[in-house]
Amino acid sequence: MAALRILHLEDSAPDAELLRATLERQAVDCAIKRVETREAFEAALEREQFDLIISDFTLPSFDGLSALTIAGQKRPELPFVFVSGTIGEEAAVESLKRGATDYVLKDRLSRLGASVKRAVEQAQARVERRQGEERIREQAALLDKARDAICVTDMEQRILYWNKGAERLYGWSAQEAVCQNVNDLLVPGGSTRPLEALQELIPRDEWQGELHKVRKGGREIIVESHWTLLRNDAGQPKSILVIDTDITEKKRIEAEFLRTQRMESIGALAGGIAHDLNNVLAPILIVTELLRDKLADPEVREMLDLAKASAQRGAEMVKQILSFARGASGELKVLQVKHLLHEMVKLVRDTFPRSIQIENDVAGNLYPINGDATQLHQVLLNLCLNARDAMPNGGTLLIEAANVVLENKQTARLAEPVSGKYVVLSVADTGSGIPTELLDKIYEPFFTTKGPGKGTGLGLSTVMAIVQTHHGFIELTSEVGRGTVFSVYLPAARTEDTGLVRMGLPAVEMGRGETVLLVEDEAALLEITREMLEAFNFRVLTARDGAEALALYEQSGREIDVVVTDMMMPVMDGAALVQELRRIQPQVKVVCVSGLGSKAEVAQLKPHAFLTKPYSTDKLLTTLREVIAAPMT
């Protein structure tokens, strides 16, 4: 340990030497600087470093109390010990009140060494305590800058410390939170989870997990909570350090990701079964149409119509599955949606119960959009059907459309803000409304609040998939007991070249003996389609796969007017067949057929036409007539 540096204020040289010798004799290693005047005392304090001040109480031109005051102003951290032969009891007490560390009488110097050592040790302790307090203040300042909520509670869960992060996260100020029971303040609905966490904490000293808590305004949040048990010197639990991290948004994103994964899984499943389902439904549709024309009994024809309608509903269900599973792929054309809206208004007025009042407000100068008329018709129909079902006792259904110009619009389902011209289509009802807890689930496939047999749970999934394919988005507002509004935002097209896409079909004509090569691996569909085409005066060659079809074409290619081929087949699929046919005859006319409904996937083959299973008799015959009549390219 280095020698103590002592500043000695003393006017008597013999007394100063006596003090030096006493300290040396008492084993106090020190270096002493003696001063006699006020000026020298102040100069020494300003220019040199000392560990201790020893002062006489009475000096000729100066006094000890004045020296004590000066030392308190200039060097308050230095211990100050009076050594005097004249100090009385009252003066000694007064000096201690003013900040002196100790006093020693000159006739009792035997206690001087102990007094000096004690004074220095106490001064060092004070410095260390101040440094510790400063570190605590700095750490507290850092804790206040932390984004996490940090609090300390006692073992009864009363809050002892509450940082700025906790104020920001939970909305309660430190003044409001301290001394409150943390569970009463933050835990919703009397949850027992914090008590379970406390029971797990005590034997382990650490706990970590997710907790649901509430902010001051009542909004529920999810936090990742880390608890650390603090113990006293005896090892008994003393307090709990709690650090909460808000993971509400993280959990929302995770839930969205899981929903996306579920949709992808269902999409894979849908793609796998849709082809087979459509192969099952296609013969039913064709047979019912063929038989109906051959039967005269109205009751039998009515039963066939019922069977056909059921098959068509099954086909529409498959289309809905494929719509959300495959992103509702379709060819987007510039169109004017006001025509679709007027058709939809007419449809619901003609078919919905009279207890539902239909109103519409469609702007006359709507922006044109890039869209698929059939798919947008499905969006409007699904939303209107949901609105109808929400009003079993009647109400008002309002269909609206208007132009809007958005600027950095943000919604929960958009990754980035959007700007630009949009057409907004709204379907509003005065029905039962949607509970808040269900709002995040309604777009999930197969989720429905309707009773058994009243809904597939695919309507809104399909709507979402179609709208996303059109590069749009949906906003939803709903109030239980008051009604719901779905607003579909579709970006405006960049061109004014628009036209109404009409759904009408030309009249079906009989064949003129043209030869059709029909390629289909599903035996029932192959046979019934052959019979139907022959009934309409076509000559039909059949093949069960691409290899068989290729062999037939090599033998009779000059006689074949058009090839109708399925895309998914064993041995050689439709794509490979088309490529080989074009190698033999580049101008061969091809109609591609698929049960997966994805025209985009066969577009690179450039077929003359594309049909989606299950197709109707009229659709197939009309397509064949158009392809056969088209000039060779």
N, C-alpha and C positions, 0 to 999 in steps of 0.2 A: 504494500500500500504506500502511495506517495506521501511525502511529508505534508502535514496540514499547513495551509497558508493562512497566517493569522495577522490581522490588522489590529495593532494595540494602540489605543488612544490613552496616553499617560504622560503627565508633565514631570514626574519624578523619575530620574534615571535609576536610583537605587531600587525603587519599587519595581521598575521594569525589569531590572536584572534579577530580582528576587522571583518574579513571576516566571521568567525564562528558566531559572534554575529549578523551580518547583515542577514545572512541566517536564523538564528533562529527567528529574528524579522520579517522576510518576510515569515514566515511559511513554510520554506523548511525543511522538516524532513530529516536529513542527519547524516552520521557518517564520520568524516574527518580524514584522515591519512596524516600528514605533513612530507615531506622529504625536505632536503636542498641540497643534493649533487647528482651528476650524478649516483654514485654507488648506493645510496639508492633508487633513482628513478627507475633505471633498475631492482633492486632486488624486489621492490614492484610490478612492472608490471609482473614479472615472477612468483611471489609466491602468489599473492592475486588477488581477483576479485574486480573490480570497475565498477561503472556506468558512471563516469565522471572524467575528469582531469581538474584541475584549476592550471594555472602556472603563476608565475611572468615572465616578459619579460627579465629582466636583473638580473643576480645573480653574486656573486663574482667569483665563479669558474665554472660557467655554464651559459647557456643562454636559453631563451625560444624556439627559433627556433630549436636549437639542440634537446631540449626535444620533440618538435613537431615531428621532424624526427624520433627519437627513438620510440615514441608512434605509429607513422604510420607504423613502421616496426613490432613492437611486438604486438600491439593491435589496429589494424586499425579501428575496429568497435567502439572504445570509442570516444565520443565527447570531444573536446579539447577547453577550454575557457581561453583566456589570461585575467588576472587582473593585471594591472600595472599602475604605475604613470608616467612612462618614455616613453611609446610607442608613437611614432609619427604617423602621418597619413599614411606616406609611409610604415612604418614598419607594421602598422596594415593591410594595403591592402596586403602586401607581405605575411603576416601570413595567411590571408584568402585564398590566392592563393595556399599556401602550404598545406591547409587542415584544418586550424583552423575553429571551428564552429562559434566563436564570440570573441569579445574583449570588456572589460569593464574597464574604467579608475577608479583608486582608489578614485578619488574625486567625482565619480558619481556612488557610489555603490547602489544607489536606484533602479537601473535597474538590479542588480545582480540576484535577485531571479527569475525574469521573464526570464532572459537569460539562467539560469541554467535549468529551467523547459523546455524551448523551445528546448535547446540543447539535453536534454534527450529524449524528445518526438520525435524529428527528428531522433535521433539515433535508437530508437525503430521502427520508421516507415521504416527506411532503412533496419533494420534486417528483419522485416516482409516482405518487398518488395523482399529482396534477397531470403527469404524462399519461398515466392510465386513463384518467378522465378524458383527456384530450383524444386519446385513441378511441375511447368509447363514443365520443361525440362524432369523430370522423367516421367510425363504423356505422353509427346511427344515420349520418348523412348519406353514406353509401347505401344503406338499407332503404332509405327513403327514395333514393334514385332507382332502386331495383324495380323492375316491372312486376315482379311477383308480389303477392300479398304475404306479408310476414307478420306474425303475431305470436305473442307469448301468453300462455294461460297458466293459472295455477291448477292444482289437481281437481278442483271443483269446477273447472272449465270457465272461471272468470277471467276476462281479458286483462292482462297486465301491460302489454305493449302492442301497439298498432301502428304499422308504418304507413308511409304515403301510398305505397302500392296497394295496401289493403283499402285505403280510402278510395283510390281510383277504381278498384275492382268491385267493391261492395257498396260504395256510395255513402258509407257512414264515416264521419270524421273521427279522429282519435278521441276527441272530447266526448263524442256520443258513445263510442264503443267501449272505452276503458271502463272496467268494473262490471260490464254487462256479461251475462252468460252467453258464450259463443254459440251454443246450440239454439238458445231462444232467439238469437239475433239472425242466424244464418241458415239454420236447418229447416227445410220445409216439411210441414205435415207431421211433425213428431217422428221423423225417421229414427230408427234404432241403429242405423249404420255407424254413426260416430261413437256410440257406446260400445259397439262390437270392436271398433278400431282401438278404443282405449283399452279394452280388455286384452287385445293382442299386443299392444304397445308395452305394457308394464313388464312382462317377462322378457321381452326382446330388446327394449330400449329404442327400437326403430319401427316405423310403420309407413307403408306407402300404398296408395290406392286412389280410386276415383270416387268422388263424392258429388252429390247434387246439392247445390246451395242456392240461396236466393239473395238478390241484391236489395237495396233499400226500397226500390220502387216495386218489388214483387216479382221481377223477371227472374226465371230460374236459369242457372248456369251450371256447367259441369267443370270441376276442377280436378287436376292431378295434385293430390295432397301428400306432403311429406311431413311426418311427425318425428321429433326427436325428444326422448325423455331426458330431462336434466335432474340430477340428484344432488343432495347436499353432502357435506363432509362425512356424514354418518352413513351415506349410501342409500338414504331414503328418497323416494320420488319427491321432487320439489316443484317442478314446473314442466311445461311442454312447449317446445318450439315448433310452430306450425308454418310451413311454407306452401302456399297454394298457387298453382299455375292455371290460368284460364285455358281450357282446352275445348270450349264450346264449339268454336269454329272448326277446329280439327276434327271433332266428332261428327260434325255435320258433313264435312268433306268425306270422311271415312264412310259414313252412311250412304252418301251419294255414290261413292265408288263401288260399294257393295251392291247398291241397286243396279248400277251399270253392269257389274259382273253378272248379276242374276239375269238381266235382260240379254246379255251376250250368251249366257248358258241356254236360256229359253230359245234364243234365236238359232243357236246351233241345233237344238232339238227340233225346232219348227222346220228348219231347212231339211232335216233328215226325214221327217214324216210327211211333209206337205206333198211331195211328189206322189207318194203312195196314196194319200188321202184323195188327191185329185184324180188319180187313176181309178179309184173306187167310185167317185162321184160322177165322172164323165159318162160312163155307160148308162147310168141311171137317167141322167138328163136326156141323152140321145134316145133311149128306149121309150121314155114317156112321151117324147115328141112324136116318134114314129107310130106308137100304138094309138095315140089320141086320134090321129087322122084315119085310122082303120076301124075305130069303134063308133057306133052310132048311139049307144046307150048313154044318156046324159049323166046318170049316176056314176057309171064306170069312168066316164071322162072326167067327172068332178074328182073322183078318187085319184086318177092319174095326175090331175092338176095339183092335188094335195101332195102327192109323192114328189112331183117336180119341184114344188115350192120348198119342201123340206130339204131336198138335195141342193137347191140354190142357196138356202140359208146355211147349209153346211159349207158350201163353197165360199160364201162370204166370210164365214168364220175363219177359214183357212187364209183368205186374203188379209183379214185383220191381223192374224198371227204374223204373216209375212211382212205386213206393213211396218210393224214396230221392230221385228227381228232383223229385217234387211234394210232398215232406214227408209222404208216407203219409197223405194227407188221407182222412178218414172220419168218420162220425158216432160221437161218443163217448157212451156210455150208462153209467149206474151199473150195475155188475155185480160179481159175486163170483168172483174168479179161481180159487178152489179147485176149481170144477167143470171149468174148463179144464185145470188141473193133473192132476186125476184122469183126464180123457180122454187127456191126453198120456202119462201113465204107462202106461195100458192100451195105447195105440198103440205105444209103443216096446217094451213087453214082447212084443207080438204080432208085431212085424216085425223087430226088431233081432236080430243073431246071438246064439245061445245062449251064446257065449263072453263076452258082455257081461252082467254082473250089474246089474239095474236095482233101485235103492233109492230110496225117497222119504220125505220128512219134511215134511209139510204141516200147519201149525198149523190147529186147528179154528175159530179165531175171527178169521180174517183180516179186516182192514179192507176195506170195499167200495172200489172205485176207479171213476174215470170212464175207460172204455176201449171199444175196438172189439174184440169177441170174436174176429173173424176175424183181425185183424191181430196180436193177442196170441198167438193160436194159431200164427201164422206165426213170431213171435219165438221161441217155445218150440221149435217144430219145427226151425228153422234152427240153434239152439244145440245141440239134441240130435243133429242130423245131423253137425255139426262134431265133437261129442264122439265119436260113433260112428267117424267117419273117423280120429280121432286114436288109436283103439285097434284097429288091424287084427288084433292078436293077442289081443284080449280085454282085459277090465278091468272097472272099476266105474263106472257112471253114476249119479250122485246128483242127484235133483231135490228142491229144498227151497223152502219159502215160510214167511215169518215176518213179524210186525209189528215195526217199529222206529220209534223217535222220535228224529229227528235234531236236533241243535243246532249251528248254524253249521258244518255239514259242508262241507269243501272238497275238490274233486278237480281234476285237471289240466284236465278238459274243461268245468268249470263256471266261468262268468265271475264269479259271486258265491257266497258260502256259502249253503247251504239249511238250513232248519229246518222241523220239523213232523212229522206222522205219515206214514209210508210203508209200503208192502208191498214186501219185497225177495224177488225170485224168483231162485234160484240154480241153475245147471246146472254140475255139477262132474264131471270125468273124471280117470282115472288114466293118461292117454295120454302122448303124446310131449312135450307142452308147446310153448310158443312162444318162440323165441329173443328175447332182449331187443331186438336191433336191428330186429325186425319188429313190435314192439308198437305203434309209432306208425303203421304202414302198414295194419294189418289191416282198418280200417274204410273204406279207400279202395275206391271201386267198381272192380270187375274185378281187384282184387289177390287172388291166391290162391297158396298153396304146394302145391296139389294138382297132380297130373299132368294132361296134356292129356285133355280129355273127362271129367274127374272133378269139375270145379267151375267155376262161372261167375264167381266172385269177387264175387257180388252178395249173398250170404247175410248177411254182417255189415254191409254197407252198408245193406241193408234193415232189419235189426234196429236199427241206430242211428237211421235215419230214423223208424221207427215209435215207438221209445222217446222220441225228442225231441218227436214230435207228441203224445205222452201226457204231456208236461212232466216226463219222468223223466230218469234218467241211468244210465250203465253203469259198473261198476267191474270191473277185470280183474286177476287174479293168476295168474301162470303160472311154472312152473319146469321147465326142460328135463329130460325124463326122469322127472318126477314127476307132471305133470298140470296142468290149467287149471281155473279157476273163473270163470265169468261171473256177475256179480250185477247184476240189473236192478232199479232202485229206481223205484217208481211211487207218486205221491202219493195219499193216501187221499181218498176222496170226502167231501163235507161232509154228505151225507145217508145215512140208513140204509135208504132205499127201494131195495132191490136185488132183482134177479131173474136167473135164469139165462137167457142168450141162447142159444136152441137153434137148431141148424142144419137141422133136418128140413124137408122140403118136403111140402105136401099132395098128395094124389093128383091126377093130371092128368085133366081131364075133356075130352070131345069138345066142339067148338063146337056152337052151336045155330043156325047160319046167320047169325051176327052179321057185320056189315060192318066190315072193318078198312082204314083208309087207311094204307098202308105207304110211307114216304118214305125213300129211300136212294139215294145217288149211285153206289155200287159195284154195277155191273150183276150180277155173279155172286151177291153176297149178296142183292140184291133178288129175283132170280129164284128162288133156292133157298128163301128165306124164304117167298115167295109160295106155292111148291109145297107146302111143309110145312104152312102154315096151311090151305090148301085141302084137304090130306089129312086135317086134323082138323076139317073141316066149317065153316070160316070162308069168307066171301066177301071177296075181297081186291081193293082198288083200289091201283094203284101209281103212284108219282111219283118222278122222278129228282132233283128239287130242290124247294126251298120254293115257288118261283113256280108250278111245275106243280101242286104239291099244293094251293096256295091256290085255283087255278082249279078243280080237281076239287071242292074243298069247297064253293065257291060254287055249283056245279052240283048236287051230290048231298049236301050237308051233312045233310039230314034223314035220309038213309039210313045215315050213318056212325055207328057206335057208339063207335069209339075210333080215335085217330090215333097211330101209332107212327112217330116221326121221329128220324132221325140228327141230330146237332147240328152237324157240320161238313160243309157242302155248298156247291157253287158257286151263283152267282146270288142265292139267298136262303138263309141258314143256318137251323138249327133254332130258335134263339132268336127271330129275326124272324118265322118262320112261326108259332110259338106265340102271339106277341103279336097278329099279324093274325087268327088263328083266333079268339082270345078277343074281338077287336073285333067279329067277325061273330056268334060264339056264345059268350058268357061261360062257359057251363057245359060246353063241349066237354071231353071226356076225352082226356088226352094222356099217352103214355108216351115219355119222352125216352131216347135211346140214344146212348152215346158210347164211342169207343175209347180215350179218355184217362182214364177211370176217375175223373173228378172230379165227384162229386155236388154238392159245395159250389158249383161254378160255375153249375149250373142250378137251384139251390135257390130263387133269387129268382123263377124262372118258376113255381114251385109246381106242378110236374107231378104227375099222380096216381101215377106210378111212374117209377123210373129203372133202366135196365139198362146194364151194362158189357159191351162186346164183348170177347171172343166169348162169347155166352151159349148155353146149351144149349137144346134143344127144350123140355124140361120147364120150364125157368125162364121162357121166353117164354110158354108156354101158361098156366102158373100165374099169371103176372103179368096176362095178358089177362083170365083168368077173374075175378081179384080186382077189377081196375079196372072191368070191365063190370058186375059185381055190385054195386059200390059205388053208394050213392044219389047223385043229382045234387046238386051244391052251388051 
